[in-house]
Amino acid sequence: MENLPKICVDTTDAFMTTERFGTREEVIRWIKEVGIDNKVTVIISRSDTKTGKRGRSNKIIFGCDKGGKHKISDSGTQSASKKCGCPFKIRSTPAKDGSGWKIDVKCGLHNHGLPDRLEGHSFIGRLTTDEKQHVADLAKRHVAPRNILLSLQDKFPENVTRITQVYKHKSVIEKEIRGPRSEIQHLFKLIEDAGYVYWSRKKDDSEVVREIFWAHPDSVKLLNIFPIVLVMDSTYKTNKYRQPLFEIVGMTSTELTFAVGFAYMESEQTENFCWVLEKLKELFVKKDMCPQVILTDRDLALMKAIEVVFPNSINLLCRFHINKNVGAKCKQHVVNDLQKTIDTLWMEVVWASDEVEYGQRLHQLEQACVDYSGFINYVKDTWLTPHRHRFVGP
């Protein structure tokens, strides 16, 4: 019994037909439509065209996407694969009487189960020519991929494409636009074409870019009108080079924000931040002008760079980031029943209006955390002792 083939499904009857097809394309379309109706993903495993040379003839061999065996890598390991040696095979060749292409089911059996539905399958979800053009039109208008997918499903009700295919096609479009240029070269071209103010620097004696800083001309104007408050932060793993993207945001008198500038940096060392901040400093029309307040997270390298480049600015820390970190640490050290109480006591410490109230609130927090020395030591050593003046107060 163990040597018997594990045949699960027989789809022979579904593909049996005496119909003749006028062209190769009609055969392919019919086979694939029947496959979709029967939950079979049919692929072209071999295709040949008659050229007059020996052994060349018009034929198409169709198979199941699970046919064949997965190749083992040079290291001897075998990664995950959907291939299981499915024997399904259909052959199509022109009839000898010239009536068109005929279909011959060589094997309609599958040694695996068939899915209940094909939505989400990479093959079935491929975009058609019209769908690709629709994605391209929306991508040019900077429509988000999730909204592109919704538009596809609305315009093409039979579409079963997933968000992955939309991202892949957007990548193809971007590569075509970029041409032979690398991503960095294309970034420079876009920056120059749009008239941005920008600087860059390379590693010594090489063409490797260390940092790029750029700002839109309108952002420069806004910066000089509203130089009072700046917010600075980095995002991580946003590009294939794994470089942090440093963003500088300003604030208007009506408390609206605007983007000041951006920078890709080699690393987040003080020297790198100093270079970026020096370029930011050059955007000010008046050389003695500087932001009064700079808001950051507890990035010690950035805080040091601010002291060097903008010594007269006040560097405050973002309470959102602080409260998020303290809350996470509280969950690690404090039992569930007390977490909400301690979170409330911590917020009262942060919002203390004067030194007297701060001392009272801190004492209450210490009393509540008498059994949780790890948490209270973290709060004091990481935040309150070195940085209280940067975030505590109304």
Disulfide bonds with the S-S distance in Angstrom:
none
